[in-house]
């Protein structure tokens, strides 16, 4: 199997896992996503879009979710012989592409845009 295929497969599996986990995400995080307070970043992690509107509870949940994601990326990367960064970036691409309408996502250049 080629490295590119393995990395793409890992990213797809991780994106599926995170999309299922999103169903169980807290109402606060879902609300924050819907209001562009937090959003999916191109690096595979959640980010704070509007720092002034993000309360400490939301920030704490974002940190917790990102720790869980990093752990999942590390496990997937180790099983498939790829880097955590490759796994996270490819998953981030899928998460950004699949973000809901009206949610904010971060582009690779660091800018935030609202999904149409």
C-alpha positions in Angstrom: 0.0 0.0 0.0 1.3 3.5 -0.8 1.9 6.0 2.0 -0.6 8.4 0.4 -3.4 5.7 0.4 -2.7 4.9 4.0 -2.8 8.5 5.1 -6.0 9.1 3.1 -7.6 6.0 4.7 -6.6 7.1 8.2 -8.0 10.6 7.6 -11.3 9.1 6.4 -11.5 6.8 9.4 -10.7 9.7 11.8 -13.2 12.0 10.1 -15.9 9.4 10.5 -15.1 8.9 14.1 -15.2 12.6 14.8 -18.4 13.1 12.9 -20.0 10.4 15.1 -18.5 12.0 18.1 -20.0 15.3 17.0 -23.4 13.8 17.5 -22.5 13.4 21.2 -20.8 16.9 21.5 -22.2 19.2 24.1 -25.0 21.6 23.3 -22.6 24.4 24.2 -20.1 23.4 21.6 -22.7 22.8 18.9 -24.2 26.2 19.7 -20.8 27.8 19.6 -20.1 26.2 16.2 -23.5 27.4 14.9 -22.7 30.9 16.0 -19.1 31.0 14.7 -17.6 31.2 18.2 -15.6 28.0 17.5 -15.0 26.2 14.3 -13.0 23.5 12.7 -9.5 24.3 11.8 -7.6 23.0 8.8 -5.1 21.4 11.2 -7.7 18.9 12.5 -8.5 20.7 15.8 -11.3 22.9 17.0 -10.4 26.6 17.3 -11.8 29.7 18.9 -13.1 32.1 16.2 -14.5 34.8 18.4 -12.5 35.0 21.6 -14.6 37.7 23.1 -17.7 35.5 22.8 -16.1 32.3 24.0 -16.8 31.7 27.6 -14.4 29.7 29.9 -16.7 26.7 29.7 -16.5 26.6 25.9 -12.8 27.1 25.9 -12.4 24.3 28.4 -14.5 22.0 26.2 -12.4 23.0 23.1 -9.2 22.1 24.9 -10.7 18.7 26.1 -11.9 17.9 22.6 -8.6 18.8 21.1 -6.8 16.6 23.6 -9.1 13.7 22.7 -8.4 14.3 19.0 -4.7 14.4 19.5 -4.8 11.1 21.3 -6.9 9.5 18.5 -4.6 10.9 15.9 -1.6 9.4 17.7 -3.2 6.0 17.9 -4.2 6.0 14.2 -0.9 7.3 13.1 1.0 4.7 15.1 -1.2 1.9 13.7 -0.7 3.0 10.1 2.9 4.2 10.1 2.2 7.8 9.4 2.8 11.0 11.4 0.3 12.6 13.8 0.5 15.8 11.8 -0.4 14.1 8.5 -3.3 12.3 10.2 -4.5 15.5 11.8 -4.2 17.7 8.7 -6.0 15.2 6.4 -8.8 14.8 9.0 -8.9 18.5 9.4 -9.5 18.8 5.6 -12.4 16.4 5.8 -13.9 18.1 8.9 -13.7 21.5 7.2 -15.3 20.2 4.1 -18.1 18.6 6.1 -18.8 21.5 8.4 -22.4 22.6 8.5 -23.9 25.5 6.6 -23.3 28.7 8.5 -20.5 27.3 10.6 -17.0 28.9 10.5 -14.0 27.0 9.3 -10.4 27.9 9.1 -8.6 27.8 5.8 -5.0 26.7 5.5 -3.9 30.3 5.3 -5.3 30.9 8.8 -8.4 32.9 7.8 -11.8 32.0 9.0 -14.8 31.8 6.6 -18.5 30.9 7.1 -19.6 27.9 5.2 -22.3 28.7 2.7 
